[in-house]
Amino acid sequence: MSDHQLLSSKIHEGVKFAIAQALDRHRKLGESIAVWQDGKIVTLTADQIPAMDNIQDEEGQNEMQQSSDLA
């Protein structure tokens, strides 16, 4: 893997980890989020925000599992 690919991969994983933390914070504080779904903006209540450990990426791997590997 080239230096550029390695850096890109680390950035991608860092962004996914930050998003997971932000979603978890919203869920814990009872705050809603807005998402783009089926061509529309949809507001999800805190109870509707999926747990990141239940969300799979394109390769079918667990998002939180991969992100925790950064630490």
PAMI-185688 format. One record per atom (N, C-alpha, C, O): residue number from 1; residue in one letter; atom name; x, y, z. Coordinates in steps of 0.001 Angstrom, whole numbers. Layout:
<nodes>
<node seq="NUM" type="A" atom="CA" east="X" north="Y" up="Z"/>
...
</nodes>
This chain:
<nodes>
<node seq="1" type="M" atom="N" east="852" north="-1168" up="0"/>
<node seq="1" type="M" atom="CA" east="0" north="0" up="0"/>
<node seq="1" type="M" atom="C" east="902" north="1237" up="0"/>
<node seq="1" type="M" atom="O" east="1844" north="1330" up="787"/>
<node seq="2" type="S" atom="N" east="602" north="2182" up="-891"/>
<node seq="2" type="S" atom="CA" east="1426" north="3393" up="-989"/>
<node seq="2" type="S" atom="C" east="1161" north="4317" up="201"/>
<node seq="2" type="S" atom="O" east="178" north="4149" up="923"/>
<node seq="3" type="D" atom="N" east="2044" north="5284" up="393"/>
<node seq="3" type="D" atom="CA" east="1883" north="6262" up="1465"/>
<node seq="3" type="D" atom="C" east="561" north="7017" up="1321"/>
<node seq="3" type="D" atom="O" east="-133" north="7278" up="2304"/>
<node seq="4" type="H" atom="N" east="229" north="7361" up="75"/>
<node seq="4" type="H" atom="CA" east="-1011" north="8099" up="-190"/>
<node seq="4" type="H" atom="C" east="-2229" north="7249" up="193"/>
<node seq="4" type="H" atom="O" east="-3163" north="7751" up="818"/>
<node seq="5" type="Q" atom="N" east="-2221" north="5985" up="-175"/>
<node seq="5" type="Q" atom="CA" east="-3331" north="5093" up="158"/>
<node seq="5" type="Q" atom="C" east="-3437" north="4882" up="1665"/>
<node seq="5" type="Q" atom="O" east="-4538" north="4836" up="2213"/>
<node seq="6" type="L" atom="N" east="-2302" north="4755" up="2327"/>
<node seq="6" type="L" atom="CA" east="-2292" north="4567" up="3770"/>
<node seq="6" type="L" atom="C" east="-2871" north="5795" up="4474"/>
<node seq="6" type="L" atom="O" east="-3694" north="5666" up="5379"/>
<node seq="7" type="L" atom="N" east="-2439" north="6981" up="4055"/>
<node seq="7" type="L" atom="CA" east="-2949" north="8219" up="4641"/>
<node seq="7" type="L" atom="C" east="-4448" north="8349" up="4384"/>
<node seq="7" type="L" atom="O" east="-5210" north="8689" up="5290"/>
<node seq="8" type="S" atom="N" east="-4864" north="8083" up="3167"/>
<node seq="8" type="S" atom="CA" east="-6282" north="8158" up="2807"/>
<node seq="8" type="S" atom="C" east="-7113" north="7194" up="3652"/>
<node seq="8" type="S" atom="O" east="-8204" north="7540" up="4105"/>
<node seq="9" type="S" atom="N" east="-6603" north="6006" up="3857"/>
<node seq="9" type="S" atom="CA" east="-7291" north="5007" up="4671"/>
<node seq="9" type="S" atom="C" east="-7417" north="5463" up="6123"/>
<node seq="9" type="S" atom="O" east="-8472" north="5305" up="6739"/>
<node seq="10" type="K" atom="N" east="-6341" north="6027" up="6667"/>
<node seq="10" type="K" atom="CA" east="-6374" north="6515" up="8048"/>
<node seq="10" type="K" atom="C" east="-7358" north="7669" up="8205"/>
<node seq="10" type="K" atom="O" east="-8076" north="7741" up="9202"/>
<node seq="11" type="I" atom="N" east="-7396" north="8571" up="7225"/>
<node seq="11" type="I" atom="CA" east="-8342" north="9687" up="7268"/>
<node seq="11" type="I" atom="C" east="-9768" north="9152" up="7221"/>
<node seq="11" type="I" atom="O" east="-10621" north="9580" up="7999"/>
<node seq="12" type="H" atom="N" east="-10025" north="8232" up="6322"/>
<node seq="12" type="H" atom="CA" east="-11365" north="7636" up="6187"/>
<node seq="12" type="H" atom="C" east="-11811" north="6997" up="7503"/>
<node seq="12" type="H" atom="O" east="-12944" north="7201" up="7940"/>
<node seq="13" type="E" atom="N" east="-10940" north="6241" up="8121"/>
<node seq="13" type="E" atom="CA" east="-11271" north="5586" up="9384"/>
<node seq="13" type="E" atom="C" east="-11492" north="6617" up="10495"/>
<node seq="13" type="E" atom="O" east="-12384" north="6452" up="11326"/>
<node seq="14" type="G" atom="N" east="-10691" north="7665" up="10509"/>
<node seq="14" type="G" atom="CA" east="-10852" north="8715" up="11505"/>
<node seq="14" type="G" atom="C" east="-12183" north="9438" up="11373"/>
<node seq="14" type="G" atom="O" east="-12832" north="9745" up="12373"/>
<node seq="15" type="V" atom="N" east="-12586" north="9709" up="10144"/>
<node seq="15" type="V" atom="CA" east="-13871" north="10360" up="9900"/>
<node seq="15" type="V" atom="C" east="-15017" north="9452" up="10349"/>
<node seq="15" type="V" atom="O" east="-15963" north="9917" up="10985"/>
<node seq="16" type="K" atom="N" east="-14939" north="8167" up="10023"/>
<node seq="16" type="K" atom="CA" east="-15990" north="7235" up="10454"/>
<node seq="16" type="K" atom="C" east="-16073" north="7165" up="11976"/>
<node seq="16" type="K" atom="O" east="-17166" north="7096" up="12538"/>
<node seq="17" type="F" atom="N" east="-14932" north="7182" up="12636"/>
<node seq="17" type="F" atom="CA" east="-14902" north="7136" up="14090"/>
<node seq="17" type="F" atom="C" east="-15534" north="8398" up="14682"/>
<node seq="17" type="F" atom="O" east="-16303" north="8318" up="15639"/>
<node seq="18" type="A" atom="N" east="-15209" north="9560" up="14114"/>
<node seq="18" type="A" atom="CA" east="-15775" north="10826" up="14595"/>
<node seq="18" type="A" atom="C" east="-17293" north="10858" up="14402"/>
<node seq="18" type="A" atom="O" east="-18018" north="11337" up="15274"/>
<node seq="19" type="I" atom="N" east="-17768" north="10359" up="13281"/>
<node seq="19" type="I" atom="CA" east="-19214" north="10306" up="13031"/>
<node seq="19" type="I" atom="C" east="-19886" north="9383" up="14042"/>
<node seq="19" type="I" atom="O" east="-20944" north="9712" up="14579"/>
<node seq="20" type="A" atom="N" east="-19282" north="8244" up="14299"/>
<node seq="20" type="A" atom="CA" east="-19854" north="7303" up="15274"/>
<node seq="20" type="A" atom="C" east="-19947" north="7951" up="16650"/>
<node seq="20" type="A" atom="O" east="-20941" north="7776" up="17355"/>
<node seq="21" type="Q" atom="N" east="-18911" north="8702" up="17036"/>
<node seq="21" type="Q" atom="CA" east="-18930" north="9386" up="18338"/>
<node seq="21" type="Q" atom="C" east="-20017" north="10455" up="18377"/>
<node seq="21" type="Q" atom="O" east="-20717" north="10589" up="19380"/>
<node seq="22" type="A" atom="N" east="-20162" north="11210" up="17300"/>
<node seq="22" type="A" atom="CA" east="-21181" north="12262" up="17249"/>
<node seq="22" type="A" atom="C" east="-22582" north="11663" up="17327"/>
<node seq="22" type="A" atom="O" east="-23442" north="12186" up="18036"/>
<node seq="23" type="L" atom="N" east="-22815" north="10576" up="16606"/>
<node seq="23" type="L" atom="CA" east="-24131" north="9928" up="16649"/>
<node seq="23" type="L" atom="C" east="-24420" north="9387" up="18046"/>
<node seq="23" type="L" atom="O" east="-25538" north="9506" up="18547"/>
<node seq="24" type="D" atom="N" east="-23415" north="8798" up="18663"/>
<node seq="24" type="D" atom="CA" east="-23583" north="8268" up="20011"/>
<node seq="24" type="D" atom="C" east="-23903" north="9397" up="20994"/>
<node seq="24" type="D" atom="O" east="-24750" north="9236" up="21873"/>
<node seq="25" type="R" atom="N" east="-23233" north="10524" up="20845"/>
<node seq="25" type="R" atom="CA" east="-23481" north="11683" up="21714"/>
<node seq="25" type="R" atom="C" east="-24912" north="12182" up="21552"/>
<node seq="25" type="R" atom="O" east="-25595" north="12456" up="22539"/>
<node seq="26" type="H" atom="N" east="-25365" north="12300" up="20301"/>
<node seq="26" type="H" atom="CA" east="-26743" north="12742" up="20052"/>
<node seq="26" type="H" atom="C" east="-27742" north="11778" up="20684"/>
<node seq="26" type="H" atom="O" east="-28724" north="12190" up="21301"/>
<node seq="27" type="R" atom="N" east="-27470" north="10489" up="20515"/>
<node seq="27" type="R" atom="CA" east="-28374" north="9471" up="21068"/>
<node seq="27" type="R" atom="C" east="-28434" north="9590" up="22590"/>
<node seq="27" type="R" atom="O" east="-29523" north="9574" up="23165"/>
<node seq="28" type="K" atom="N" east="-27302" north="9706" up="23238"/>
<node seq="28" type="K" atom="CA" east="-27241" north="9773" up="24702"/>
<node seq="28" type="K" atom="C" east="-27864" north="11046" up="25261"/>
<node seq="28" type="K" atom="O" east="-28458" north="11026" up="26339"/>
<node seq="29" type="L" atom="N" east="-27730" north="12162" up="24527"/>
<node seq="29" type="L" atom="CA" east="-28273" north="13434" up="25002"/>
<node seq="29" type="L" atom="C" east="-29731" north="13658" up="24575"/>
<node seq="29" type="L" atom="O" east="-30348" north="14663" up="24926"/>
<node seq="30" type="G" atom="N" east="-30262" north="12702" up="23813"/>
<node seq="30" type="G" atom="CA" east="-31651" north="12823" up="23378"/>
<node seq="30" type="G" atom="C" east="-31858" north="13834" up="22263"/>
<node seq="30" type="G" atom="O" east="-32957" north="14363" up="22102"/>
<node seq="31" type="E" atom="N" east="-30816" north="14106" up="21494"/>
<node seq="31" type="E" atom="CA" east="-30895" north="15085" up="20412"/>
<node seq="31" type="E" atom="C" east="-31191" north="14398" up="19082"/>
<node seq="31" type="E" atom="O" east="-30690" north="13306" up="18810"/>
<node seq="32" type="S" atom="N" east="-32006" north="15047" up="18262"/>
<node seq="32" type="S" atom="CA" east="-32332" north="14498" up="16944"/>
<node seq="32" type="S" atom="C" east="-31213" north="14840" up="15956"/>
<node seq="32" type="S" atom="O" east="-30365" north="15692" up="16220"/>
<node seq="33" type="I" atom="N" east="-31238" north="14152" up="14819"/>
<node seq="33" type="I" atom="CA" east="-30302" north="14436" up="13732"/>
<node seq="33" type="I" atom="C" east="-31100" north="14504" up="12430"/>
<node seq="33" type="I" atom="O" east="-32199" north="13957" up="12340"/>
<node seq="34" type="A" atom="N" east="-30550" north="15166" up="11442"/>
<node seq="34" type="A" atom="CA" east="-31153" north="15219" up="10116"/>
<node seq="34" type="A" atom="C" east="-30294" north="14384" up="9172"/>
<node seq="34" type="A" atom="O" east="-29067" north="14480" up="9187"/>
<node seq="35" type="V" atom="N" east="-30951" north="13562" up="8350"/>
<node seq="35" type="V" atom="CA" east="-30253" north="12719" up="7380"/>
<node seq="35" type="V" atom="C" east="-30936" north="12850" up="6024"/>
<node seq="35" type="V" atom="O" east="-32089" north="13273" up="5937"/>
<node seq="36" type="W" atom="N" east="-30220" north="12487" up="4979"/>
<node seq="36" type="W" atom="CA" east="-30765" north="12474" up="3627"/>
<node seq="36" type="W" atom="C" east="-31223" north="11051" up="3344"/>
<node seq="36" type="W" atom="O" east="-30430" north="10112" up="3407"/>
<node seq="37" type="Q" atom="N" east="-32522" north="10894" up="3028"/>
<node seq="37" type="Q" atom="CA" east="-33069" north="9552" up="2827"/>
<node seq="37" type="Q" atom="C" east="-34096" north="9594" up="1710"/>
<node seq="37" type="Q" atom="O" east="-35063" north="10352" up="1783"/>
<node seq="38" type="D" atom="N" east="-33898" north="8799" up="692"/>
<node seq="38" type="D" atom="CA" east="-34820" north="8714" up="-441"/>
<node seq="38" type="D" atom="C" east="-35088" north="10079" up="-1066"/>
<node seq="38" type="D" atom="O" east="-36226" north="10390" up="-1419"/>
<node seq="39" type="G" atom="N" east="-34045" north="10892" up="-1204"/>
<node seq="39" type="G" atom="CA" east="-34175" north="12188" up="-1843"/>
<node seq="39" type="G" atom="C" east="-34805" north="13266" up="-992"/>
<node seq="39" type="G" atom="O" east="-35160" north="14329" up="-1500"/>
<node seq="40" type="K" atom="N" east="-34952" north="13006" up="310"/>
<node seq="40" type="K" atom="CA" east="-35570" north="13977" up="1211"/>
<node seq="40" type="K" atom="C" east="-34750" north="14098" up="2487"/>
<node seq="40" type="K" atom="O" east="-34004" north="13192" up="2859"/>
<node seq="41" type="I" atom="N" east="-34907" north="15242" up="3147"/>
<node seq="41" type="I" atom="CA" east="-34302" north="15418" up="4461"/>
<node seq="41" type="I" atom="C" east="-35260" north="14828" up="5484"/>
<node seq="41" type="I" atom="O" east="-36441" north="15174" up="5515"/>
<node seq="42" type="V" atom="N" east="-34747" north="13945" up="6312"/>
<node seq="42" type="V" atom="CA" east="-35550" north="13262" up="7326"/>
<node seq="42" type="V" atom="C" east="-34921" north="13526" up="8690"/>
<node seq="42" type="V" atom="O" east="-33703" north="13440" up="8843"/>
<node seq="43" type="T" atom="N" east="-35747" north="13846" up="9672"/>
<node seq="43" type="T" atom="CA" east="-35257" north="14052" up="11029"/>
<node seq="43" type="T" atom="C" east="-35470" north="12771" up="11821"/>
<node seq="43" type="T" atom="O" east="-36580" north="12241" up="11878"/>
<node seq="44" type="L" atom="N" east="-34404" north="12281" up="12427"/>
<node seq="44" type="L" atom="CA" east="-34484" north="11100" up="13277"/>
<node seq="44" type="L" atom="C" east="-34412" north="11536" up="14729"/>
<node seq="44" type="L" atom="O" east="-33542" north="12322" up="15103"/>
<node seq="45" type="T" atom="N" east="-35318" north="11032" up="15544"/>
<node seq="45" type="T" atom="CA" east="-35229" north="11299" up="16974"/>
<node seq="45" type="T" atom="C" east="-34063" north="10488" up="17535"/>
<node seq="45" type="T" atom="O" east="-33536" north="9599" up="16866"/>
<node seq="46" type="A" atom="N" east="-33673" north="10797" up="18744"/>
<node seq="46" type="A" atom="CA" east="-32555" north="10075" up="19369"/>
<node seq="46" type="A" atom="C" east="-32817" north="8574" up="19406"/>
<node seq="46" type="A" atom="O" east="-31897" north="7777" up="19225"/>
<node seq="47" type="D" atom="N" east="-34061" north="8190" up="19638"/>
<node seq="47" type="D" atom="CA" east="-34411" north="6764" up="19696"/>
<node seq="47" type="D" atom="C" east="-34311" north="6085" up="18334"/>
<node seq="47" type="D" atom="O" east="-34162" north="4866" up="18257"/>
<node seq="48" type="Q" atom="N" east="-34391" north="6863" up="17266"/>
<node seq="48" type="Q" atom="CA" east="-34339" north="6298" up="15907"/>
<node seq="48" type="Q" atom="C" east="-32921" north="6222" up="15354"/>
<node seq="48" type="Q" atom="O" east="-32702" north="5589" up="14321"/>
<node seq="49" type="I" atom="N" east="-31951" north="6856" up="16018"/>
<node seq="49" type="I" atom="CA" east="-30568" north="6826" up="15538"/>
<node seq="49" type="I" atom="C" east="-30013" north="5422" up="15754"/>
<node seq="49" type="I" atom="O" east="-29959" north="4942" up="16887"/>
<node seq="50" type="P" atom="N" east="-29599" north="4759" up="14668"/>
<node seq="50" type="P" atom="CA" east="-29092" north="3389" up="14829"/>
<node seq="50" type="P" atom="C" east="-27762" north="3360" up="15561"/>
<node seq="50" type="P" atom="O" east="-26940" north="4266" up="15422"/>
<node seq="51" type="A" atom="N" east="-27564" north="2318" up="16336"/>
<node seq="51" type="A" atom="CA" east="-26279" north="2121" up="17009"/>
<node seq="51" type="A" atom="C" east="-25242" north="1799" up="15947"/>
<node seq="51" type="A" atom="O" east="-25492" north="978" up="15064"/>
<node seq="52" type="M" atom="N" east="-24086" north="2433" up="16022"/>
<node seq="52" type="M" atom="CA" east="-23066" north="2230" up="14998"/>
<node seq="52" type="M" atom="C" east="-22540" north="803" up="14965"/>
<node seq="52" type="M" atom="O" east="-22047" north="358" up="13928"/>
<node seq="53" type="D" atom="N" east="-22631" north="74" up="16072"/>
<node seq="53" type="D" atom="CA" east="-22154" north="-1302" up="16047"/>
<node seq="53" type="D" atom="C" east="-23090" north="-2208" up="15253"/>
<node seq="53" type="D" atom="O" east="-22776" north="-3374" up="15013"/>
<node seq="54" type="N" atom="N" east="-24256" north="-1663" up="14841"/>
<node seq="54" type="N" atom="CA" east="-25200" north="-2430" up="14026"/>
<node seq="54" type="N" atom="C" east="-25147" north="-2035" up="12561"/>
<node seq="54" type="N" atom="O" east="-25860" north="-2621" up="11747"/>
<node seq="55" type="I" atom="N" east="-24320" north="-1057" up="12199"/>
<node seq="55" type="I" atom="CA" east="-24243" north="-569" up="10829"/>
<node seq="55" type="I" atom="C" east="-23033" north="-1189" up="10148"/>
<node seq="55" type="I" atom="O" east="-21939" north="-1208" up="10711"/>
<node seq="56" type="Q" atom="N" east="-23230" north="-1690" up="8945"/>
<node seq="56" type="Q" atom="CA" east="-22169" north="-2329" up="8190"/>
<node seq="56" type="Q" atom="C" east="-21692" north="-1394" up="7083"/>
<node seq="56" type="Q" atom="O" east="-22485" north="-638" up="6521"/>
<node seq="57" type="D" atom="N" east="-20398" north="-1446" up="6770"/>
<node seq="57" type="D" atom="CA" east="-19881" north="-671" up="5648"/>
<node seq="57" type="D" atom="C" east="-20051" north="-1477" up="4362"/>
<node seq="57" type="D" atom="O" east="-20653" north="-2550" up="4364"/>
<node seq="58" type="E" atom="N" east="-19509" north="-943" up="3262"/>
<node seq="58" type="E" atom="CA" east="-19681" north="-1577" up="1961"/>
<node seq="58" type="E" atom="C" east="-19136" north="-3001" up="1903"/>
<node seq="58" type="E" atom="O" east="-19667" north="-3836" up="1170"/>
<node seq="59" type="E" atom="N" east="-18090" north="-3284" up="2661"/>
<node seq="59" type="E" atom="CA" east="-17495" north="-4614" up="2641"/>
<node seq="59" type="E" atom="C" east="-18160" north="-5557" up="3640"/>
<node seq="59" type="E" atom="O" east="-17742" north="-6707" up="3779"/>
<node seq="60" type="G" atom="N" east="-19201" north="-5074" up="4341"/>
<node seq="60" type="G" atom="CA" east="-19877" north="-5914" up="5309"/>
<node seq="60" type="G" atom="C" east="-19170" north="-5971" up="6646"/>
<node seq="60" type="G" atom="O" east="-19499" north="-6810" up="7485"/>
<node seq="61" type="Q" atom="N" east="-18197" north="-5086" up="6860"/>
<node seq="61" type="Q" atom="CA" east="-17465" north="-5082" up="8118"/>
<node seq="61" type="Q" atom="C" east="-18109" north="-4079" up="9060"/>
<node seq="61" type="Q" atom="O" east="-18709" north="-3097" up="8622"/>
<node seq="62" type="N" atom="N" east="-17982" north="-4327" up="10333"/>
<node seq="62" type="N" atom="CA" east="-18574" north="-3478" up="11347"/>
<node seq="62" type="N" atom="C" east="-17839" north="-2153" up="11412"/>
<node seq="62" type="N" atom="O" east="-16618" north="-2130" up="11567"/>
<node seq="63" type="E" atom="N" east="-18576" north="-1031" up="11295"/>
<node seq="63" type="E" atom="CA" east="-17989" north="312" up="11309"/>
<node seq="63" type="E" atom="C" east="-17221" north="582" up="12607"/>
<node seq="63" type="E" atom="O" east="-16078" north="1036" up="12564"/>
<node seq="64" type="M" atom="N" east="-17832" north="311" up="13744"/>
<node seq="64" type="M" atom="CA" east="-17191" north="611" up="15018"/>
<node seq="64" type="M" atom="C" east="-15960" north="-263" up="15229"/>
<node seq="64" type="M" atom="O" east="-14963" north="205" up="15780"/>
<node seq="65" type="Q" atom="N" east="-16009" north="-1497" up="14811"/>
<node seq="65" type="Q" atom="CA" east="-14867" north="-2389" up="14939"/>
<node seq="65" type="Q" atom="C" east="-13667" north="-1806" up="14206"/>
<node seq="65" type="Q" atom="O" east="-12568" north="-1745" up="14757"/>
<node seq="66" type="Q" atom="N" east="-13877" north="-1378" up="12968"/>
<node seq="66" type="Q" atom="CA" east="-12783" north="-817" up="12193"/>
<node seq="66" type="Q" atom="C" east="-12284" north="467" up="12835"/>
<node seq="66" type="Q" atom="O" east="-11075" north="675" up="12941"/>
<node seq="67" type="S" atom="N" east="-13192" north="1324" up="13260"/>
<node seq="67" type="S" atom="CA" east="-12804" north="2615" up="13811"/>
<node seq="67" type="S" atom="C" east="-12030" north="2471" up="15106"/>
<node seq="67" type="S" atom="O" east="-11118" north="3255" up="15370"/>
<node seq="68" type="S" atom="N" east="-12374" north="1491" up="15912"/>
<node seq="68" type="S" atom="CA" east="-11682" north="1321" up="17175"/>
<node seq="68" type="S" atom="C" east="-10246" north="845" up="16982"/>
<node seq="68" type="S" atom="O" east="-9432" north="932" up="17902"/>
<node seq="69" type="D" atom="N" east="-9937" north="348" up="15801"/>
<node seq="69" type="D" atom="CA" east="-8577" north="-88" up="15517"/>
<node seq="69" type="D" atom="C" east="-7610" north="1080" up="15410"/>
<node seq="69" type="D" atom="O" east="-6397" north="870" up="15415"/>
<node seq="70" type="L" atom="N" east="-8119" north="2319" up="15312"/>
<node seq="70" type="L" atom="CA" east="-7252" north="3488" up="15212"/>
<node seq="70" type="L" atom="C" east="-6546" north="3807" up="16504"/>
<node seq="70" type="L" atom="O" east="-5441" north="4348" up="16496"/>
<node seq="71" type="A" atom="N" east="-7178" north="3474" up="17621"/>
<node seq="71" type="A" atom="CA" east="-6645" north="3840" up="18936"/>
<node seq="71" type="A" atom="C" east="-5386" north="3079" up="19278"/>
<node seq="71" type="A" atom="O" east="-4818" north="3275" up="20352"/>
</nodes>
